[in-house]
């Protein structure tokens, strides 16, 4: 017997367990979408889907709520697929192996997908319940949120009747999110040339970093392996002549890079300089990050031969320059919400292939104007090189509404249940609420969810007791939405 199914609320855990048993990584939405459609058919609920495999399930108002304005519940079906080194897990075919440790639920060696599978489970439980008073409901299950909100972008908003939205994609219990940053991805392709260059070959690696979500954890002071590697190469450039042969770091532009490496060739006489600078940077980075990222490490590995033909001096210099001058981290803080990041940039992806360096940045801002400003800065910077720059995946910020009836309703529900006030805050992460509010400017929205830690990593874990309390909060909020 799955011990999770003995926990309350049982309906929620049953649906979550079923979702975890099928593949539902970003880009592989068919199984999860079919699960929702089959659920709707089995319960006689109106359901529609679209080419992006979004699923919208509607449920009529319960008696006494027929005249109440409808409410939209929303979450995303996809999960980030990460695993521990050597785990050998196939996210395209395998179901997650759930583990319960006291109050915490995780998946063995992989991400759990609590972001945002727990929202999916709660929405299905609401639709299934016959003892929960509520207005007419539109439950919107979107796809590919983690890779640019592709499902929400493709959604036909003209068919949605609700102008009240409860988003269930938050990860801190007792916190009501009421605004979020917008964002845009900047993809850079820098052509490179290669030529022979004799010397000793080395791999330089910066790792041991915590990384983390570039929205929720950009303010934690954690190191970016890309930025630190650039600093080391910049110091080496001042004292020795070297050529890059390979460069690799990061897999996602919304993740602070925890590991990056460069392969290079330099004269044998300059090897002691490289070793000295690597040791100096190791000590310097550990001092700088002693509190926020104490595991930072710099390693050198001598190679028998270069893995590729070296770059020219010009191409090497251009890449080092790009790493040194690229903005990284916080650009501006919010005045409305002290302590909240308003604008930031993250260089998440670097990959050097035979002909070009590929760099992927994610820009975030709660203000459209600052997002545009940062895009202009990046374009001006990259124009100094012969870069091809592509802007993709732009999404609208969710701006703070000082007058929100739905927020007051949710606050009342929280107060009645727990006898205290919730925290009302914004997030620097990108939520689909921004895109929804951009398409439906009159939409009154709020986001909340249970306690989730270390999302987007194999350390991800979900609090079981927090999920139960969040479920009760959702039910009470819907009951008060008259």
C-alpha positions as CSV (number, residue, x, y, z in Angstrom):
1,X,0.0,0.0,0.0
2,X,1.3,3.4,-0.9
3,X,1.6,5.3,2.4
4,X,0.9,8.5,0.7
5,X,-2.6,7.4,-0.1
6,X,-3.3,7.2,3.6
7,X,-2.7,10.9,4.0
8,X,-5.3,13.6,3.8
9,X,-6.6,14.9,1.5
10,X,-6.8,11.5,-0.1
11,X,-8.4,12.7,-3.3
12,X,-5.4,15.0,-3.9
13,X,-2.8,12.4,-3.2
14,X,-4.5,9.9,-5.4
15,X,-4.4,12.2,-8.4
16,X,-0.9,13.3,-7.6
17,X,0.3,9.7,-7.5
18,X,-1.4,8.9,-10.8
19,X,0.3,11.9,-12.4
20,X,3.7,10.9,-11.1
21,X,3.2,7.4,-12.6
22,X,3.2,8.8,-16.2
23,X,5.8,10.8,-18.1
24,X,5.0,14.5,-18.0
25,X,8.2,16.4,-18.7
26,X,8.1,19.6,-20.7
27,X,7.7,18.8,-24.4
28,X,6.1,15.4,-23.6
29,X,2.6,16.5,-22.7
30,X,0.5,13.9,-24.4
31,X,0.1,11.4,-21.5
32,X,-0.8,14.1,-18.9
33,X,-3.2,15.8,-21.2
34,X,-5.0,12.5,-22.0
35,X,-5.2,11.7,-18.3
36,X,-7.1,15.0,-17.7
37,X,-9.4,14.4,-20.7
38,X,-10.1,10.9,-19.6
39,X,-10.9,12.2,-16.1
40,X,-13.4,14.7,-17.5
41,X,-15.1,12.0,-19.6
42,X,-15.4,9.7,-16.6
43,X,-17.0,12.4,-14.5
44,X,-19.3,13.8,-17.2
45,X,-17.6,17.2,-17.3
46,X,-17.3,19.6,-20.2
47,X,-13.8,19.5,-21.6
48,X,-11.9,20.9,-24.5
49,X,-8.3,20.9,-25.7
50,X,-6.2,22.6,-28.3
51,X,-3.2,22.1,-30.5
52,X,-0.8,22.9,-27.6
53,X,-2.5,20.1,-25.6
54,X,-3.9,22.5,-23.0
55,X,-6.9,21.1,-21.3
56,X,-9.9,23.2,-20.0
57,X,-12.4,21.4,-17.8
58,X,-15.6,23.2,-16.7
59,X,-17.9,22.4,-13.8
60,X,-21.3,24.1,-13.1
61,X,-21.9,26.0,-9.9
62,X,-23.2,24.2,-6.9
63,X,-26.7,25.1,-5.5
64,X,-26.7,28.6,-4.1
65,X,-23.8,29.8,-6.2
66,X,-25.5,30.0,-9.6
67,X,-25.4,33.8,-9.6
68,X,-21.8,34.1,-8.4
69,X,-19.1,35.1,-10.9
70,X,-17.2,32.1,-12.2
71,X,-13.7,31.3,-10.9
72,X,-10.8,29.9,-12.9
73,X,-8.3,27.5,-11.3
74,X,-5.0,27.2,-13.1
75,X,-1.8,25.2,-13.0
76,X,0.6,23.6,-15.5
77,X,1.0,19.9,-16.4
78,X,4.7,19.8,-17.2
79,X,7.6,19.3,-14.8
80,X,11.4,20.0,-15.0
81,X,13.3,16.8,-15.6
82,X,16.5,16.7,-13.6
83,X,18.3,13.7,-12.0
84,X,21.3,12.9,-9.9
85,X,24.5,11.9,-11.8
86,X,24.4,8.2,-12.5
87,X,20.7,7.8,-11.7
88,X,19.9,6.5,-15.2
89,X,16.3,7.6,-15.1
90,X,14.3,7.9,-18.4
91,X,11.8,10.7,-18.1
92,X,10.2,9.7,-21.4
93,X,9.1,6.3,-20.2
94,X,9.5,5.9,-16.4
95,X,7.1,6.9,-13.6
96,X,8.6,8.7,-10.6
97,X,9.6,6.7,-7.5
98,X,8.0,8.6,-4.7
99,X,9.6,8.6,-1.2
100,X,8.0,9.7,2.1
101,X,10.4,10.9,4.8
102,X,8.3,12.2,7.8
103,X,6.4,15.2,6.5
104,X,8.3,15.4,3.2
105,X,7.6,13.8,-0.1
106,X,10.3,13.5,-2.8
107,X,11.3,11.3,-5.7
108,X,14.3,9.0,-5.6
109,X,17.2,10.7,-7.4
110,X,15.0,13.0,-9.6
111,X,12.9,16.0,-9.5
112,X,9.5,15.4,-7.9
113,X,7.3,17.6,-10.2
114,X,5.5,19.1,-7.2
115,X,5.9,22.2,-9.3
116,X,3.3,22.0,-10.6
117,X,1.8,18.6,-10.2
118,X,0.3,19.3,-6.9
119,X,-1.8,22.0,-8.5
120,X,-3.0,19.5,-11.1
121,X,-4.0,17.1,-8.3
122,X,-5.9,19.8,-6.4
123,X,-7.8,20.9,-9.4
124,X,-8.8,17.4,-10.3
125,X,-9.9,16.8,-6.6
126,X,-12.0,20.0,-6.7
127,X,-13.7,18.8,-10.0
128,X,-14.3,15.4,-8.5
129,X,-15.7,16.6,-5.2
130,X,-19.5,16.5,-4.7
131,X,-19.4,18.0,-1.2
132,X,-17.6,21.3,-1.9
133,X,-19.7,24.5,-2.5
134,X,-18.3,26.7,-5.3
135,X,-19.2,29.0,-8.2
136,X,-19.0,27.8,-11.8
137,X,-15.4,26.6,-12.4
138,X,-13.0,26.7,-15.3
139,X,-10.0,24.6,-14.6
140,X,-7.2,25.4,-17.0
141,X,-4.3,22.8,-17.3
142,X,-1.6,24.4,-19.4
143,X,1.4,22.8,-21.0
144,X,5.1,23.5,-21.3
145,X,5.2,26.2,-18.7
146,X,8.8,25.4,-17.7
147,X,10.2,25.9,-21.2
148,X,8.6,29.3,-22.0
149,X,4.9,29.0,-21.1
150,X,4.2,27.6,-24.6
151,X,0.7,26.3,-23.6
152,X,-0.5,29.5,-22.1
153,X,0.8,31.4,-25.1
154,X,-1.3,29.2,-27.4
155,X,-4.4,29.4,-25.3
156,X,-7.6,30.9,-26.8
157,X,-8.4,33.4,-24.0
158,X,-11.5,34.6,-25.8
159,X,-13.3,31.4,-24.7
160,X,-12.6,31.9,-21.0
161,X,-15.5,33.3,-19.1
162,X,-13.9,33.8,-15.7
163,X,-12.5,37.1,-14.5
164,X,-11.3,35.7,-11.2
165,X,-8.2,33.5,-11.2
166,X,-6.7,31.3,-8.5
167,X,-3.3,30.2,-9.7
168,X,-1.8,27.2,-7.8
169,X,1.8,27.6,-8.8
170,X,3.4,29.0,-5.7
171,X,5.8,27.3,-3.3
172,X,5.6,29.0,0.1
173,X,2.7,28.3,2.4
174,X,1.0,31.3,3.9
175,X,2.2,33.6,1.2
176,X,-0.2,35.1,-1.3
177,X,1.5,36.1,-4.5
178,X,-0.1,39.1,-6.1
179,X,2.4,40.1,-8.8
180,X,5.2,38.7,-10.8
181,X,8.0,39.6,-13.2
182,X,7.7,39.4,-17.0
183,X,10.5,38.0,-19.0
184,X,12.2,37.4,-22.3
185,X,14.9,35.1,-23.6
186,X,17.9,36.4,-25.4
187,X,19.7,33.8,-27.5
188,X,23.1,34.7,-28.8
189,X,25.1,33.0,-31.5
190,X,28.7,34.2,-31.9
191,X,30.6,32.8,-34.9
192,X,34.2,31.5,-34.1
193,X,37.2,30.5,-36.2
194,X,39.7,27.8,-35.5
195,X,43.4,27.3,-36.3
196,X,46.3,25.1,-35.1
197,X,48.0,26.3,-31.9
198,X,50.5,24.1,-30.1
199,X,50.8,23.8,-26.4
200,X,49.6,22.0,-23.2
201,X,45.9,21.2,-23.0
202,X,43.9,21.7,-19.8
203,X,40.3,21.6,-18.7
204,X,39.4,24.3,-16.2
205,X,36.1,23.6,-14.2
206,X,34.2,25.8,-11.9
207,X,31.6,23.8,-9.9
208,X,30.3,22.8,-6.5
209,X,27.8,25.6,-6.7
210,X,24.1,25.4,-5.5
211,X,22.6,26.9,-8.7
212,X,18.9,27.4,-8.4
213,X,16.0,29.0,-10.0
214,X,16.9,32.4,-11.6
215,X,13.6,33.9,-10.5
216,X,13.1,32.6,-6.9
217,X,16.8,32.4,-6.0
218,X,18.6,35.1,-7.9
219,X,18.6,37.2,-4.7
220,X,20.4,34.5,-2.6
221,X,23.9,35.6,-3.6
222,X,24.8,32.3,-5.2
223,X,27.6,32.1,-7.6
224,X,27.2,31.7,-11.4
225,X,29.8,29.2,-12.8
226,X,29.7,31.1,-16.1
227,X,30.6,34.4,-14.4
228,X,33.3,32.9,-12.2
229,X,34.9,31.0,-15.1
230,X,34.9,34.2,-17.1
231,X,36.8,36.0,-14.3
232,X,39.4,33.2,-14.1
233,X,39.9,33.3,-17.9
234,X,40.1,37.1,-17.8
235,X,42.9,37.0,-15.3
236,X,44.7,34.4,-17.3
237,X,44.4,36.5,-20.4
238,X,46.3,39.3,-18.7
239,X,49.3,37.1,-18.1
240,X,49.4,34.3,-20.7
241,X,48.6,33.6,-24.3
242,X,46.1,30.8,-24.6
243,X,43.4,29.5,-27.0
244,X,40.0,28.0,-26.0
245,X,39.1,24.7,-27.6
246,X,35.8,23.9,-25.8
247,X,33.4,25.6,-23.4
248,X,30.3,24.2,-21.8
249,X,28.0,25.2,-19.0
250,X,24.3,25.0,-18.0
251,X,21.3,23.3,-19.6
252,X,18.6,25.9,-19.0
253,X,18.5,29.7,-19.1
254,X,16.2,29.9,-16.0
255,X,18.8,28.1,-13.8
256,X,21.8,29.8,-12.2
257,X,24.6,27.8,-13.7
258,X,26.2,25.5,-11.1
259,X,28.9,24.0,-13.3
260,X,30.9,25.2,-16.2
261,X,34.2,24.1,-17.9
262,X,36.6,25.4,-20.5
263,X,39.3,23.5,-22.3
264,X,42.3,25.5,-23.5
265,X,45.8,25.3,-24.9
266,X,48.7,27.3,-23.7
267,X,52.5,27.3,-23.8
268,X,54.2,24.9,-21.4
269,X,56.0,27.8,-19.9
270,X,52.7,29.4,-18.9
271,X,51.4,26.3,-17.1
272,X,52.6,27.5,-13.7
273,X,50.7,30.7,-14.3
274,X,47.5,28.8,-15.0
275,X,48.0,26.7,-11.8
276,X,48.7,29.8,-9.7
277,X,45.7,31.7,-11.0
278,X,43.4,28.6,-10.5
279,X,44.5,28.3,-6.9
280,X,44.1,32.1,-6.4
281,X,40.6,32.0,-7.8
282,X,39.7,29.0,-5.7
283,X,40.6,30.9,-2.6
284,X,39.0,34.1,-3.8
285,X,35.7,32.5,-4.7
286,X,35.5,30.6,-1.5
287,X,36.0,33.8,0.5
288,X,33.4,35.7,-1.6
289,X,30.9,32.9,-1.4
290,X,31.7,31.6,2.1
291,X,28.1,32.1,3.3
292,X,26.0,31.8,0.2
293,X,27.8,29.1,-1.8
294,X,30.5,27.5,0.3
295,X,31.0,24.5,-1.9
296,X,32.5,26.4,-4.8
297,X,35.4,24.6,-6.4
298,X,38.0,25.3,-9.1
299,X,39.7,22.3,-10.6
300,X,42.4,21.8,-13.3
301,X,42.8,18.7,-15.3
302,X,45.7,18.1,-17.8
303,X,44.6,16.5,-21.0
304,X,46.6,14.3,-23.3
305,X,45.4,16.2,-26.4
306,X,43.0,19.0,-27.1
307,X,39.4,17.7,-27.8
308,X,39.1,20.1,-30.7
309,X,41.1,22.4,-32.9
310,X,41.8,25.6,-30.9
311,X,40.0,28.9,-31.6
312,X,41.9,31.8,-33.1
313,X,43.2,34.5,-30.7
314,X,40.4,36.8,-31.9
315,X,37.6,34.3,-31.2
316,X,39.1,33.4,-27.8
317,X,39.4,37.1,-26.8
318,X,35.8,37.8,-27.9
319,X,34.4,34.9,-25.8
320,X,36.4,36.0,-22.7
321,X,35.2,39.6,-23.2
322,X,31.6,38.4,-23.5
323,X,31.9,36.4,-20.2
324,X,33.5,39.3,-18.4
325,X,31.0,42.0,-19.5
326,X,27.7,40.1,-19.5
327,X,25.4,41.3,-16.7
328,X,24.5,38.6,-14.1
329,X,22.1,38.8,-11.3
330,X,20.1,41.7,-9.8
331,X,19.7,44.9,-11.8
332,X,17.0,46.7,-9.7
333,X,15.0,46.1,-6.5
334,X,11.3,46.8,-6.0
335,X,10.1,49.9,-4.2
336,X,6.6,48.5,-3.6
337,X,7.8,45.3,-2.0
338,X,11.0,45.8,0.0
339,X,13.4,42.9,-0.6
340,X,11.8,41.8,-3.9
341,X,13.9,41.8,-7.0
342,X,12.4,43.9,-9.7
343,X,14.8,43.3,-12.6
344,X,17.5,40.7,-13.2
345,X,19.4,38.8,-15.9
346,X,20.8,35.3,-15.9
347,X,23.3,33.7,-18.3
348,X,22.1,30.2,-18.1
349,X,23.5,28.4,-21.1
350,X,26.9,28.3,-22.8
351,X,27.9,25.9,-25.5
352,X,30.8,26.1,-28.0
353,X,30.5,24.0,-31.1
354,X,32.6,23.8,-34.1
355,X,31.5,27.1,-35.6
356,X,29.9,29.2,-32.9
357,X,29.4,30.0,-29.3
358,X,25.8,29.7,-28.2
359,X,24.7,31.7,-25.1
360,X,21.2,31.8,-23.6
361,X,20.1,34.6,-21.3
362,X,16.8,35.1,-19.4
363,X,15.8,38.6,-18.5
364,X,13.1,39.3,-15.9
365,X,11.4,42.5,-14.8
366,X,8.2,43.5,-13.1
367,X,8.2,46.6,-15.3
368,X,7.8,46.5,-19.1
369,X,10.0,49.6,-19.4
370,X,12.9,48.1,-17.5
371,X,12.6,44.8,-19.4
372,X,12.9,46.8,-22.7
373,X,15.8,48.8,-21.3
374,X,17.7,45.6,-20.4
375,X,17.0,44.1,-23.8
376,X,18.5,47.3,-25.3
377,X,21.6,47.0,-23.2
378,X,22.1,43.4,-24.2
379,X,21.6,44.2,-27.9
380,X,24.1,47.1,-27.6
381,X,26.6,44.9,-25.8
382,X,26.3,42.0,-28.3
383,X,26.5,44.4,-31.2
384,X,30.1,44.9,-30.4
385,X,30.6,41.4,-31.6
386,X,29.4,39.8,-34.8
387,X,26.6,38.0,-32.9
388,X,23.3,36.8,-34.2
389,X,20.7,37.8,-31.5
390,X,17.3,36.3,-31.3
391,X,14.6,37.4,-28.8
392,X,12.1,34.6,-27.9
393,X,9.5,33.8,-25.3
394,X,8.5,37.3,-24.2
395,X,5.9,37.3,-21.5
396,X,4.0,40.0,-19.7
397,X,4.5,41.0,-16.1
398,X,1.6,40.6,-13.7
399,X,1.3,44.0,-12.2
400,X,0.1,44.6,-8.6
401,X,-3.5,45.6,-8.2
402,X,-4.1,47.7,-5.1
403,X,-7.8,46.9,-5.2
404,X,-8.5,43.2,-5.4
405,X,-11.7,41.6,-4.2
406,X,-10.4,38.1,-4.8
407,X,-7.3,38.8,-2.7
408,X,-9.5,40.1,0.2
409,X,-11.6,36.9,-0.1
410,X,-8.5,34.7,0.1
411,X,-7.2,36.7,3.1
412,X,-10.5,36.2,4.9
413,X,-10.4,32.5,4.2
414,X,-6.8,32.2,5.6
415,X,-7.7,34.3,8.6
416,X,-10.8,32.1,9.4
417,X,-8.8,28.9,9.1
418,X,-5.6,29.8,10.8
419,X,-6.3,32.8,13.0
420,X,-3.5,34.9,11.6
421,X,-2.7,37.1,8.6
422,X,-1.1,35.7,5.4
423,X,1.9,37.4,3.8
424,X,0.9,39.3,0.6
425,X,4.0,39.5,-1.7
426,X,5.3,39.5,-5.2
427,X,7.7,37.1,-6.9
428,X,10.5,37.6,-9.3
429,X,9.7,34.3,-10.9
430,X,7.7,34.2,-14.0
431,X,4.1,33.0,-13.5
432,X,1.5,32.3,-16.1
433,X,-0.6,34.9,-14.3
434,X,1.4,37.5,-16.1
435,X,0.4,36.1,-19.4
436,X,-3.2,35.6,-18.4
437,X,-3.4,39.2,-17.0
438,X,-1.8,40.5,-20.2
439,X,-4.5,38.9,-22.3
440,X,-7.3,39.7,-19.9
441,X,-6.5,43.1,-18.3
442,X,-9.6,43.0,-16.1
443,X,-8.6,39.7,-14.5
444,X,-8.4,39.6,-10.7
445,X,-5.8,37.1,-9.8
446,X,-4.0,35.5,-6.8
447,X,-1.5,32.7,-6.5
448,X,-0.8,30.4,-3.5
449,X,0.4,26.8,-2.9
450,X,1.9,24.5,-0.4
451,X,5.5,24.4,0.9
452,X,7.9,23.2,-1.8
453,X,11.7,23.3,-1.5
454,X,14.5,23.1,-4.0
455,X,12.3,22.9,-7.1
456,X,13.9,22.2,-10.5
457,X,16.5,20.0,-8.7
458,X,16.7,16.3,-7.5
459,X,16.5,17.8,-4.0
460,X,12.9,18.9,-4.6
461,X,10.5,18.0,-1.8
462,X,6.9,18.8,-0.9
463,X,5.5,19.1,2.6
464,X,2.6,16.7,3.1
465,X,1.0,18.7,6.0
466,X,1.3,22.0,4.1
467,X,-0.5,20.4,1.2
468,X,-3.4,19.5,3.5
469,X,-3.6,23.0,4.9
470,X,-3.4,24.5,1.4
471,X,-6.2,22.2,0.2
472,X,-8.4,23.5,3.1
473,X,-7.5,27.1,2.1
474,X,-8.5,26.5,-1.5
475,X,-11.8,24.9,-0.5
476,X,-12.6,27.8,2.0
477,X,-11.7,30.4,-0.6
478,X,-14.1,28.9,-3.2
479,X,-16.8,28.6,-0.5
480,X,-16.5,32.4,0.1
481,X,-16.5,33.3,-3.6
482,X,-20.2,34.2,-3.8
